[in-house]
Amino acid sequence: MKVMALKEPLVLGHLYPELLNLYGDRGNVTAIVRRCQWRGLPVVLRQVHLGEWADFRQFDLLFIGGGSDREMAACSADFLRRAENLGKAVEGGLVVLAVCGGYQLLGHYYQTAGGKTVTGLGILDFYTVAGNRRLVGNAAADVRLGGVRVRLAGFENHLGRTYLGRVEPLGKVVFGHGNNGLDGTEGARYKNVFCTYLHGPVLPKNPAFSDHLIELAAGRKGLAETLGPLDDGLEHAARRAAFKLMGLKFW
């Protein structure tokens, strides 16, 4: 396979892998790494643990997974110390995928069912409050990635209800609950930051989403080439099965 031309490897960060890893979210990191490797695109994975400093401006792509209320509270203070650095990296075009709890921490705050407020970074304009029942089950959302309409398949399980302010949703709910079960929005997007409630994990089941993130990160690194196709037969079979369960057409 042709090795894609990059002077330096892509740097993929995984924040708090020991805490924020609900429902196999670590699989999103594996999907990015493998899809880079299969194309001969050099990539380095750097895990960032609690208390370990990292300059996010040196990263090309960052993944933040989901966690329970307890785990979010455990990493909140450490995360807040990173606010200025991460905010500058985001404004500079850092590609970020944040799922569920990681998504919630990028907003202004998360209020737990017990009334405790977990302060977020406020990088994106939204807030989250716990509801009285969980929003759980298979889910699908229509999103636009690089101008192309893509239907994402996944699984959601969250007590939080997220309400967006001056930030656009990632997509529109076509099955399931999305951000709050009321307004039909799923996730949030700002610059190269993509937030979602979809687990599964979401990237292995939705290769177009994986490749969009990789293309954005590689483009920042100077790669002008478009990513070549891979054999995504297994991935599409998983999406087809998920859509069938939801009574949706596969496309």
MARLUM-237015 format. One record per residue (C-alpha): residue number from 1; chain; x, y, z. Coordinates in pm, 1 decimal, always signed. Example, Ala and Ser with C-alpha at 12.3 -4.5 7.8 and 13.67 -1.06 7.14 Angstrom:
MARLUM-237015
PT    n  chain         u         v         w
PT    1      A   +1230.0    -450.0    +780.0
PT    2      A   +1367.0    -106.0    +714.0
//
This chain:
MARLUM-237015
PT    n  chain         u         v         w
PT    1      A      +0.0      +0.0      +0.0
PT    2      A    +117.5    +350.5     -81.2
PT    3      A    +251.8    +539.3    +220.3
PT    4      A     +75.6    +873.5    +235.7
PT    5      A    +316.8   +1165.8    +245.3
PT    6      A    +344.4   +1333.4    +583.5
PT    7      A    +662.4   +1488.4    +717.5
PT    8      A    +558.6   +1393.5   +1071.9
PT    9      A    +304.3   +1142.4   +1205.2
PT   10      A     -39.6   +1247.5   +1318.2
PT   11      A     -55.2   +1284.2   +1695.7
PT   12      A    -374.7   +1137.6   +1840.9
PT   13      A    -448.3   +1215.2   +2205.3
PT   14      A    -674.8   +1007.7   +2430.1
PT   15      A    -776.5   +1202.8   +2739.4
PT   16      A    -838.9   +1012.9   +3066.1
PT   17      A    -854.1    +663.5   +2911.7
PT   18      A    -876.3    +506.7   +3259.7
PT   19      A   -1182.6    +713.1   +3355.8
PT   20      A   -1380.1    +806.2   +3044.8
PT   21      A   -1436.2    +477.8   +2863.2
PT   22      A   -1804.3    +383.1   +2884.9
PT   23      A   -1957.4    +131.0   +2643.2
PT   24      A   -1635.2     +58.0   +2457.9
PT   25      A   -1555.6    +420.0   +2373.1
PT   26      A   -1187.5    +322.3   +2351.5
PT   27      A   -1283.1    +157.4   +2023.1
PT   28      A   -1303.2    +502.9   +1864.9
PT   29      A    -930.5    +546.2   +1921.4
PT   30      A    -862.5    +202.5   +1776.0
PT   31      A   -1068.9    +286.1   +1467.1
PT   32      A    -871.2    +603.3   +1398.3
PT   33      A    -534.9    +434.6   +1450.3
PT   34      A    -619.7    +132.6   +1235.3
PT   35      A    -769.4    +333.0    +950.4
PT   36      A    -456.3    +545.8    +941.4
PT   37      A    -228.2    +240.9    +948.9
PT   38      A    -420.6     +59.3    +675.7
PT   39      A    -351.8    +354.7    +448.7
PT   40      A     +12.5    +384.3    +544.4
PT   41      A     -56.2    +712.0    +722.2
PT   42      A    +181.1    +742.2   +1021.1
PT   43      A      +7.7    +802.1   +1355.4
PT   44      A    +123.0    +821.6   +1717.7
PT   45      A    -116.5    +762.3   +2007.2
PT   46      A     -57.5    +955.5   +2327.5
PT   47      A    -265.7    +882.6   +2635.3
PT   48      A    -311.2   +1173.9   +2874.9
PT   49      A    -383.2   +1062.6   +3230.6
PT   50      A    -515.9   +1243.9   +3535.2
PT   51      A    -255.2   +1492.8   +3658.6
PT   52      A     -35.1   +1456.0   +3350.0
PT   53      A     +24.4   +1779.7   +3162.3
PT   54      A     -11.0   +1794.9   +2785.1
PT   55      A      -2.2   +2082.3   +2538.0
PT   56      A    -301.1   +2015.1   +2315.6
PT   57      A    -165.6   +2256.3   +2055.3
PT   58      A     +89.0   +1985.2   +1974.4
PT   59      A    -186.5   +1732.8   +1896.7
PT   60      A    -368.7   +1685.5   +1567.4
PT   61      A    -671.3   +1496.8   +1699.8
PT   62      A    -808.4   +1447.3   +2052.4
PT   63      A   -1061.4   +1193.2   +2179.4
PT   64      A   -1259.3   +1239.4   +2503.9
PT   65      A   -1486.9    +950.2   +2599.9
PT   66      A   -1786.1    +907.0   +2826.9
PT   67      A   -1801.1    +843.8   +3200.1
PT   68      A   -2042.0    +819.3   +3489.5
PT   69      A   -2123.8   +1115.5   +3715.5
PT   70      A   -1863.2    +990.3   +3963.1
PT   71      A   -1591.6    +968.1   +3699.7
PT   72      A   -1678.7   +1306.6   +3553.2
PT   73      A   -1655.8   +1463.3   +3898.1
PT   74      A   -1321.0   +1288.4   +3954.1
PT   75      A   -1163.6   +1443.2   +3646.0
PT   76      A   -1345.9   +1778.5   +3647.0
PT   77      A   -1090.6   +1975.7   +3851.0
PT   78      A    -802.5   +1835.9   +3646.3
PT   79      A    -988.8   +1910.7   +3324.9
PT   80      A   -1057.2   +2270.3   +3428.5
PT   81      A    -684.0   +2330.0   +3463.1
PT   82      A    -655.6   +2250.5   +3093.1
PT   83      A    -923.9   +2498.6   +2984.2
PT   84      A    -700.7   +2776.5   +2850.9
PT   85      A    -464.9   +2543.6   +2665.9
PT   86      A    -743.1   +2332.5   +2516.5
PT   87      A    -941.5   +2642.9   +2423.3
PT   88      A    -645.0   +2782.4   +2229.8
PT   89      A    -593.0   +2447.4   +2057.7
PT   90      A    -959.5   +2434.3   +1953.6
PT   91      A    -943.4   +2788.6   +1814.2
PT   92      A    -633.1   +2679.6   +1625.6
PT   93      A    -824.6   +2399.0   +1455.8
PT   94      A    -755.5   +2096.0   +1675.3
PT   95      A    -984.1   +1809.0   +1572.0
PT   96      A   -1180.4   +1682.6   +1874.1
PT   97      A   -1428.3   +1397.6   +1913.7
PT   98      A   -1610.6   +1408.6   +2248.6
PT   99      A   -1866.4   +1143.9   +2344.4
PT  100      A   -2134.7   +1164.3   +2615.1
PT  101      A   -1959.7   +1265.2   +2940.9
PT  102      A   -1667.4   +1410.1   +2746.9
PT  103      A   -1918.1   +1607.9   +2543.0
PT  104      A   -2088.3   +1741.4   +2855.7
PT  105      A   -1759.3   +1860.2   +3005.4
PT  106      A   -1696.0   +2090.7   +2708.8
PT  107      A   -2008.3   +2294.3   +2792.9
PT  108      A   -2075.0   +2536.4   +3076.2
PT  109      A   -2184.0   +2282.8   +3337.2
PT  110      A   -2351.6   +1950.7   +3411.8
PT  111      A   -2605.0   +1935.1   +3695.5
PT  112      A   -2637.3   +1584.8   +3841.0
PT  113      A   -2958.3   +1418.6   +3957.9
PT  114      A   -2847.8   +1495.4   +4314.0
PT  115      A   -2826.6   +1866.8   +4239.0
PT  116      A   -2446.7   +1887.4   +4228.9
PT  117      A   -2300.8   +2109.4   +3959.0
PT  118      A   -1997.0   +1983.8   +3771.2
PT  119      A   -1831.9   +2283.4   +3607.2
PT  120      A   -1736.4   +2242.6   +3242.9
PT  121      A   -1481.8   +2423.6   +3029.7
PT  122      A   -1734.9   +2643.8   +2851.4
PT  123      A   -1556.9   +2600.0   +2518.8
PT  124      A   -1894.0   +2529.8   +2357.8
PT  125      A   -2212.2   +2718.2   +2442.4
PT  126      A   -2444.5   +2461.5   +2602.4
PT  127      A   -2536.6   +2319.2   +2942.3
PT  128      A   -2660.0   +1982.1   +3068.1
PT  129      A   -2898.5   +1885.5   +3348.3
PT  130      A   -2993.4   +1536.4   +3460.1
PT  131      A   -3346.4   +1420.0   +3386.9
PT  132      A   -3565.5   +1180.3   +3583.6
PT  133      A   -3521.7    +888.3   +3344.6
PT  134      A   -3244.1    +765.1   +3120.8
PT  135      A   -3249.6    +821.2   +2746.8
PT  136      A   -3135.4    +480.8   +2630.4
PT  137      A   -3147.3    +262.8   +2321.0
PT  138      A   -3042.4    +245.0   +1958.2
PT  139      A   -3009.6    +582.4   +1790.3
PT  140      A   -2945.2    +735.2   +1451.6
PT  141      A   -2876.5   +1088.2   +1332.8
PT  142      A   -2833.4   +1259.5    +998.4
PT  143      A   -2523.9   +1478.0    +983.6
PT  144      A   -2326.3   +1665.3    +719.1
PT  145      A   -1957.2   +1586.0    +694.0
PT  146      A   -1759.0   +1785.7    +442.2
PT  147      A   -2082.3   +1881.4    +266.7
PT  148      A   -2197.0   +1518.3    +237.8
PT  149      A   -2505.1   +1390.7    +418.9
PT  150      A   -2424.3   +1087.6    +633.9
PT  151      A   -2652.1    +882.4    +857.5
PT  152      A   -2479.6    +774.8   +1178.3
PT  153      A   -2580.5    +464.1   +1372.8
PT  154      A   -2509.6    +419.0   +1741.5
PT  155      A   -2636.9    +355.3   +2090.2
PT  156      A   -2721.1    +613.1   +2356.5
PT  157      A   -2750.7    +581.1   +2732.7
PT  158      A   -2751.6    +910.0   +2921.2
PT  159      A   -2942.2   +1075.1   +3201.7
PT  160      A   -2828.4   +1422.7   +3101.9
PT  161      A   -3032.1   +1657.5   +2886.9
PT  162      A   -2815.2   +1893.0   +2686.8
PT  163      A   -2949.7   +2228.2   +2567.0
PT  164      A   -2755.2   +2412.1   +2299.0
PT  165      A   -2696.5   +2785.8   +2297.4
PT  166      A   -2503.7   +2960.3   +2020.7
PT  167      A   -2359.5   +2641.5   +1878.2
PT  168      A   -2489.7   +2424.4   +1598.2
PT  169      A   -2598.1   +2063.7   +1653.8
PT  170      A   -2390.9   +1785.7   +1504.0
PT  171      A   -2702.5   +1647.7   +1337.9
PT  172      A   -3073.2   +1574.6   +1340.1
PT  173      A   -3224.7   +1278.9   +1525.5
PT  174      A   -3395.3   +1024.4   +1301.8
PT  175      A   -3429.6    +757.8   +1572.5
PT  176      A   -3380.1    +778.4   +1947.4
PT  177      A   -3356.1   +1078.0   +2176.8
PT  178      A   -3046.7   +1283.8   +2096.1
PT  179      A   -2948.9   +1576.8   +2315.3
PT  180      A   -3261.8   +1602.6   +2526.7
PT  181      A   -3545.2   +1402.1   +2374.9
PT  182      A   -3735.4   +1719.2   +2287.6
PT  183      A   -3581.7   +1935.5   +2016.5
PT  184      A   -3460.9   +1669.6   +1770.3
PT  185      A   -3094.6   +1769.9   +1789.4
PT  186      A   -2803.2   +1532.6   +1835.4
PT  187      A   -2463.4   +1644.1   +1955.0
PT  188      A   -2288.8   +1972.6   +1889.9
PT  189      A   -2027.9   +2108.2   +1653.2
PT  190      A   -1789.1   +2401.8   +1671.0
PT  191      A   -1495.8   +2452.2   +1432.2
PT  192      A   -1330.1   +2104.7   +1427.2
PT  193      A   -1496.7   +1988.8   +1751.4
PT  194      A   -1754.9   +1711.7   +1713.6
PT  195      A   -1967.8   +1615.6   +2013.5
PT  196      A   -2214.8   +1326.9   +2025.7
PT  197      A   -2413.6   +1103.6   +2258.5
PT  198      A   -2359.6    +805.6   +2027.0
PT  199      A   -2169.8    +513.9   +2174.2
PT  200      A   -2130.4    +178.2   +2004.9
PT  201      A   -1848.3    +282.3   +1976.1
PT  202      A   -1954.7    +527.2   +1708.8
PT  203      A   -1651.1    +536.2   +1476.9
PT  204      A   -1602.3    +164.9   +1393.0
PT  205      A   -1967.5    +146.8   +1285.3
PT  206      A   -1951.2    +473.2   +1087.3
PT  207      A   -1632.1    +474.0    +876.6
PT  208      A   -1723.6    +795.0    +693.0
PT  209      A   -1716.4    +976.8   +1027.0
PT  210      A   -1376.6    +826.8   +1112.9
PT  211      A   -1231.7    +926.9    +778.3
PT  212      A   -1368.8   +1280.8    +801.2
PT  213      A   -1187.8   +1332.5   +1131.4
PT  214      A    -867.6   +1184.2    +990.0
PT  215      A    -887.6   +1402.1    +678.8
PT  216      A    -932.0   +1716.0    +888.5
PT  217      A    -636.0   +1624.8   +1108.5
PT  218      A    -415.8   +1528.2    +812.9
PT  219      A    -511.3   +1846.3    +630.8
PT  220      A    -387.4   +2052.1    +924.4
PT  221      A     -62.6   +1858.6    +895.4
PT  222      A     -26.5   +1952.9    +530.1
PT  223      A    -163.0   +1641.5    +357.0
PT  224      A    -341.7   +1751.2     +41.0
PT  225      A    -440.5   +1401.1     -74.7
PT  226      A    -788.9   +1261.6     -26.0
PT  227      A    -799.0    +942.2    +177.3
PT  228      A    -825.8    +636.8     -42.4
PT  229      A   -1112.8    +388.6      +7.2
PT  230      A   -1089.3     +85.2    +232.6
PT  231      A   -1286.1    -238.1    +233.4
PT  232      A   -1562.5    -138.1    +475.5
PT  233      A   -1782.2    -442.1    +420.4
PT  234      A   -1791.4    -540.4    +787.5
PT  235      A   -1852.8    -185.2    +900.1
PT  236      A   -2142.7    -141.5    +661.3
PT  237      A   -2286.5    -477.5    +766.2
PT  238      A   -2289.9    -350.4   +1125.3
PT  239      A   -2461.7     -27.5   +1017.1
PT  240      A   -2711.9    -220.9    +808.3
PT  241      A   -2798.5    -444.4   +1105.1
PT  242      A   -2837.0    -142.3   +1334.3
PT  243      A   -3063.6     +40.3   +1091.6
PT  244      A   -3272.8    -272.4   +1042.1
PT  245      A   -3336.1    -288.4   +1416.7
PT  246      A   -3451.3     +73.5   +1404.7
PT  247      A   -3669.5     +21.4   +1098.4
PT  248      A   -3454.5    +258.5    +893.3
PT  249      A   -3322.2    +220.3    +540.3
PT  250      A   -2951.1    +160.8    +494.2
PT  251      A   -2763.8    +423.8    +296.4
//
